[in-house]
């Protein structure tokens, strides 16, 4: 049996999937979290149900990839459609209900977040709504589990809902000039807008018949904070302060954790080095491994791990509280200067954790041009958590100038954004649904931290260890002596030695691997400043390249690589000219 979970964005569809099937789909407090179909399986007795969680849509007939995906799935005639509705915004959600019912598919409605509706003094008569629509309706809370047993009981009995009655009669309504987008029959002389208005009107009538407002409700303390953050002026200032404090916490955590972790690992590294020397014959291999393996453990744990851990925690909190999407609204006007919707703040911020999933998250943007701009910025001027960690180590070891690096990154971001923004001449109206502020559910925060942080052990640490061995082997073999022939050129043009320029080229594989080479060189503060800035502003790494091809194609990737290479080289030239 196949069941399809549908609904408006941010109504809790993925939360419902997790609650019913035990899946671990990411759940965040903003619209557009799910940009792909998620899948889970539910077993009740001898019955196995495959549940598909579809990306959120406001209408089946909107011109979006998500709506096209949903229509294609519904055309395959699933055994059951489970629509999740936001009990607090029932009227708006019922418009999609009416569109779904026109397809005559078996349906169940879940009135999610009824616990929050009660806090706001809203009571919904689910039985009355069920009678009106002729489909089963359940009061539900994916957060508390309310209504889960009732739903499972119905599925266990095998009482499938009957084919639905078509509430909106479309037989006499036509859609002229819109390609039959709402499934209208041509010839009656009425417009597509007439069909949409009739659905909206019917949704309002249904909501009025089933909703009761239980008097005046006392404003919760969280609502007072929300009103302050949503203020056009005060809210923007508050969000900027939160961003600044988050960044300060990140840097402070990296600095404070490096020393204690280093102390704990020194005995282990000494032991590893002694074991390698003892069990391997004397020679270049033993010499390389005895130095590279301890370095490959120290650097990930003391530099990268603290950065990734803190970024994972901060991102999870910003997402689940509902603060992150508010940056979209606060920075909308700024974004328009650069041809971007305010929604671009979400994938760009996610890129500070890992840029690969952030490329996928650009699907929430309204058109391909904006997606290309966002992916370009992610690829060239947004450093991931691992890069931030090693960058901090380079700055500390060589006493490089953090203001120069940060200022260069900001200037590169603004200049590149402005140039790319000229591509998006036609800008759409920005309409965004702000979620309510919420206290994070710690289980969900923990799931996100574990999922994002797991990449440290499965991907980043092995890569850094291998790269540490490779770099140590290169240094011991004398291969870099051949590269030194380019030294006069790189010193004149960029103000860095040729070995540091090799590190810049390493960014094409993984950006956070490049600073690793710098840590093994002897650099002046000026050289380190220029080199690390060229690394931070550079090419997309290999995983981002693969994801970019998948999302935007080869041509887009070729343009991004060309711009990244040009931006990095130009940054080095300019810094070499202006730095004393």
N, C-alpha and C positions, 0 to 999 in steps of 0.2 A: 504494500500500500504506500502511495506517495502523497504527502501533504505539503502544501506550499504556504509558508508564512509570509504574509504581505502586510503593508500598512504605510502610513506617512513616515517621513524621516523622523528619527529620534522618539519614537513611541514605545520602544523597548522590545523590538522584534528579536534581536540577538539575545537579549536577556531572557526572553521567553524560551528560545531555543536552548540556552544553557540550563535553564531551570528544568525543562522537560527531558532533555537528553543527556545532561551531564557534560555537554561540550564545553570547550574553553575558548569560545569566540571572544575577541576583544569587544568590550562594551564601554562606550564613552558618552559623556553628557554633552553631545552636540550633533546636529544633523550631518549625515553623510559619513558616519563612521564605517558602515559596511559599503564597500564599493564593488564587492564581488559576492557571488552566491556562496553562502555557508551551508554546511550539511551536517546533520546529526541523525542518530537512529534511536528510536524508542521501541521497547519491547513490552507488550502488555499481554500476559498469558501466552498464547500461541501466536499472537499477532505481532508482526514486525512492521513498524512504520518508519519510512524514510522521510525526514523533514528537511525541506529546503528553505533557508532564510534568505529572502530576496532583498536587494537594495531598496531603500525607501523611495516612494514616489507620492506626489500629491495627486496626480491624475494619470490614468492609463493612456491618455491621449496627449500628454506633454511631449515636446520634441527633445527627449533626452535618451541617452543610452540605457539608463535604468528602466525607463518605461518600455523601451523596445525589448529589453531582456525579459521583463515581466510578461508582456503580451505573448512573446514567443513561448514562454513556459506555460501560460494558460491555454494556448492553442493546442498543447499536447494533452489536454483534458486530464489534469491530475485528479486523484480520487477525492481530495478534500482541499478546500481553500480556508486557511485560518487567518482571518484578518485581526490584527492587533490594533485597537483604537486607544487613543489617549482620552481617558475619562474626563480630564479637565478641559479638553478642547473637542468635545464630542461632535458639535455641529460641523466643524471643518472636516473631521475624519469621516463623517457619514457620506460626504460627496463621493469619496472613493468607494465606499460600500455600495452605493447605488450604481456606479459604473461596473463594479464586479458582478452585481446581481443581474445586469443586462446580459451577461454571458451564460446564465443558467447553469452555473456550476454549484456542486454541494458546498455549503459554507458553514463556518462557525465563527462567531464574533467573540473576541476577548476584550472586555473593557479593562484595560490595564491601568495601573496607577490609581485604583479606587481608594487606596489608603491616603494618597495625597489629595484626592478630590474631597474626601471627608474633612481633611484638615482645612480646606478652603470653604467648607460649608456647602459642598455640592453633593446632592444625593441623586442617583440615577436608578430608575425603575427598570432593571434589566428584563424582567418578565414582560412588562408593557412593550419594551422595544422588540423583544422576541416575537410577540404577537403581531406587532405592526409589520415586521419584516418577514415573518414566517421562517425564521432560522434560529437555532439555539444561540443564546447570548449568555456569557458567563462574566460575573464580576471577578476580577483577577488582579493579582499583584505579583509580578515576577520577583519583586524584592523580598516580600514577606512569605510568599508561597500560598497566599489566599486564593482559593478557586482551583488550585492544581488538582486536588483529589476529585472534585466534581467533574473536571474535564477528563481526567483519566478514567473515571467511572463510566462516562458516556462512551468513550472510545472502547473500553473493555466490553461493554454490552453490545457493541457493534451497531448502535442506533445512529446510522448515518443521516444527516439532515436531508430533507427532501429537496427536489429541484425548486429553485426560488421563483417567487412571483415577481414579475417585472413591474417595479413601482412606477418608473418613468416610461410612459408609452411613447416609443420613438416611431411608431408606424406612420404617424402623420407629420413628423418633423423631418426637415431636410437639411443638408449641409452643402451649401453651394460654395464651390471654389476652395474647399479645404481638403479635398481628397477623401471625404468620408471619414475624417479623423475620429468622429465619435460614433461611428457605425450607423449614421443616419440613412434613411432612404431618400433618394433624390426625387425631386419633383414637387414638393409641397410648397416651395417658395419661402421657407423659413430658414434662417441662418443657423450655423453651428453655435453661435453665441446663445441663441434661444434655447438650445438643448442644455447647454452648460448652466444657464440661469435657472432653468426648470429644476435641474438637479440640486442646485444651491438652495432654491426655495423649498424643495421637498425635504432637504436635510435640515433646514431651519425648523420646519413644522414638526419633524420627527423629534428633534432635540427638545423643542418646547413642550412636547407631550410627555417626555420621559425624565426631564431634569427638574429638580426642586431645589431652590436656594434656601438653605436653612438659616436665615437671619444674618446679622452682621457678624463677621469673623474678626477676631483679634489678630492684628498683624504680628507675624512671627519675627523673631530677631533676625533670622536669615533673610527675610523679605526686606527688612530695613537696610541691611548691608547691600542687598541686590539693588535697591532703589538708588543707593549712593553710587555704586559702581556703574550703573546704567545712566547716570547723569552725563550729559554731553561734555562738560568741562571737568567737573570734579572726578568723574569716572575715568576719563582719559589720564588725568594726573595719577590717580590711584593705580591704574594698570601699568603705567611707566615705572612707578615706584616698586610695584611687585616684580616687574622684569629686572630692574636694577638689583633688588635684594636677592632674587633668585640667582643671578650671575655672581654676586658677591659670595653667596653661600657655596656655590659650586667651586669657586677658586679657593675659598678658605678651607673647604673640606679636602681638596686635593693637597694643599700645603700641609694641613695638620695630620693627614693620614700617611703621608709619604715616609716620615721619620719612623713612627712605630712599626709600620709594615716592614720597612727596610731592616730594622733591628731584629725582627722576628725571623726574617728570611736569610740573614747573613750566615748563621750556623748551618742551615740547610744547604745553601749554595757552596759553602766551604767543603761540606761533606761530599756533595756531588762532584766538585772539582777534584777532590782527592781520590774518589772512586774511579773516575775516568782516567786519571794519571796512573793509578795503580793497575788497572785492568787492560789498558791499551798500551801497545809498544810505543816507546819514545819516538817522537817524530812530529811531523806537521799536523797529522790528524788529531793526535792527543792534545797538542798545543792549542789547536783551534777549538776543539770541543770542550776542553777544560775551562776556556774563557767564555765561549759563546753560549753554552747551555745555562750557566748561572746568570749571565746577562739576559738571556731570553726568558728567564723566570722573574728576575728582579724587575725589569722594565714593565711587563704587563701588570704585575701585582701592585707595584708602587705608584705607577703613573696612570695606566689606562683604566684599571679596575675602579679606583675611586671616582674617576670622571664618569664612567659608564653607569656606575651605581647611583650617583647623585642625580645625573640627568634622567635616569629611569624613574627615580622617585619623584622628581619635580614634574616631569611630563605626566605621570599618572595622576598626580594631585591636581594639576592645572586642567586636565581633561575631565576628571570625574566631578570636580566642583562646578564646572561650567564656566570657569574664568577664561580658558583658552579661546572659545568662540567669541568672547567679548572683545578680544583684540581684533577680530575680523571687522567688527563694526567701528571700533575706535580708530582703526587705521585705514578705513575705506577711502576717505578723501585723499590720503597720502598715496594709497595704492593706485588711484586713478591717474595720478601724475605719471606713473610708470606703466600704465596700461594693464593693471591687475585689479581683480576684484579683491575686496577685503578678505574673502575666504582663503586667499593664497597664504595668509598668515599661518593657517593650520598646517599645511604640508611643509612650509618653510621652517616652522618651529619644530615639527617632527623630525626634520633633517638634522637637527642638532643632536638627536639620539642616533639615528642611522638613516642615511640618505636613500638607501634602496627601497624600503617600504614607503618612504616619503614620496618617491616618484609615483608609486601606485596611488597614493592619497591625492595626487593632483587631479584625479578623476572628478572630484567634487567641484572643480572649476567649470564655468559655463560653456567654454568653447576651446577648440584645439589650440588657437593662438595663445590664449592665456596659459594653457597647460605647457606649451613650449617655453614660454617666458619663465614660468615657475621652475620647470625642470632644468633650464639653463642656469638659473640662479643657484639652484640646489647643487648642480654639478661643479660650479666654478667658485662660488663665494660663500657657501655655507659649510663650515667644518663640522664633521661628526664628533661624537663624544670621545672616541678614541684619539682622533686628531687633536682635539682640545687638550687631552691629557698629556700627550707627548710634546705638543707645542709648549705647554707650561714648563715641562722639564728642560727643553732647549732654552727657553727664556731665562730660566733660573741658572742653568749651568754656565752659559756664556754671558750672562748679564745683558742680554739683548733688550731692546727698547719695546716694552709692551704698548705704550701709546702709539708708536710708529706702526706696529703690526695691526693693532685694532683700528687706527685711523685709516690705514691703507685699505683694510678690508671693508670698512664703511664706505670710503670713497669709491672703491671698485664696485661695490654693490649698487650705489646710487647711480654711477655713470652707466654701468651695464644695464640697469633697470630702465633708465631714461632712454637709452638707445633702443632697447627692445620694445619699450612702450610705444614707440612710433609705429610699430607693426600693427598695433591694435587700435586703429583709428575709430572703429565703431564700438562703443562701449555700451553694454546693456545696463538696464536699471538694476540696482543692487537691492534685492529683497532677501532678508535672512531672518530665520526664526531663532530667536535667542532662547536657549533652554533656561529653566529656573536654576538658581544657585542651589547646590545640594551638598550635604556632608558626605564625603566619599564613603563607599562601602569598602571596608578594609580588605575583604576577600578579593574583590575585583582589583584593587590597587596592587595587592600581592601577586595576583595572576599576571598583571602587566609587567611588574618589576621582574618576576621570574622569567617571563617569556623574552623580554628585551635583554635581560642580563645574561641569559643562557648563551647568547652569541659570543660572550667573552671566552667561555671555556671551549665551545665547539668550533669557533672560527678564528677569533682574534688571537688568542694565546698560541694556538699551534702555528699560525702564520708568522707571528712575531718571533717565535722560537726558531722556525726554519729560516726566517730572514736574518736573525741574529747570527746563525751559523754561516749563512751565505756571505754576509758582510765581513765577518771575522776572517773567513777563508780568502775573500778578495783582498783584504788588508794584508794578510800574511803572505799571499802569493806574489804581491808586487804588481798586480794587474793595473792598479791605479797609476802606476808610474807612466804607463803609456797614455793615460788620459791627461797627465800633467802637461803634455804638449799643447793642450788647448788652454792651459792656465793663463797665458798672456791675453788671449782673446776674452775669456770670461771675466778676467780682472778689469780690463779696459771697459767692456760693455756693461757688465752687471756689478762689478765690484766684489765678486766672490771667486774662490778658487774653483778649478775644474771639478774637483771631487764633490763639492757642494752642488754644482750644476747637475751632476749625475743624480743626486738626491732629488732634484726637481723633476727629472725625467722619470723617476721611480713612481711618481704619483699616478701614472697611467695604470699601475697594477693595484695598489691600495695606497690612499693618501697617507694613512697613519704609519705606513712602513718607511716613508721617505725621511722623516726626522730621525729615524733610528740610525741612519748613516751619519747624520750630522753629529750625533752624540759621540761618534767614534773619531771625529776629526778635531783638529786644533784650529779654532776660529776666533777672530776678534769679535767684540760685541757688534761692530758695524757689519761685518760679514755675516754673522749669525742672524742679525735683524733682517738683512736683505734676503738671505737664503730661506728663512722660515716664512717670510711674507710671500715669496714666490711659490713656496710649497702650498701654503694655505689658499692662495689665489692661483688655481692651476686646473689641470685636466680632471674629468670625471674618472673615478676608479673603475676597475673592470666590472664589478657587480652592478654599478650604476649604468655602465654602458649597455650591459645585457638587458637590464630592465627598460632602458630608454628605447632600445630597438623594439622591444615587445610592445611598448605603449605608443611610441611615436614614429618608429621606422628608422631605416638606415640614414636617410637624408638629414633628418633632424639631428641624429648623433654626429654626423660629419660636420654640421654647422657648429654644434656645441664644442666639439674637439678643437676646431679651428679658432673659435672665440676664446676658449680656455687657454690654448697655447699662446695666442696673441696677448691676452690679458696678463698672463704670468710674465712673459718676456718684457712687456711694456712696463709692468710694475717694477721689475728689476732695474731697467734702464732709468726710470724716473727717480727711484730711490738712490741709485748710484750718483745721480746728478745733484740731488738736493741734500743728501745727508753729509754732514761734515766728516 
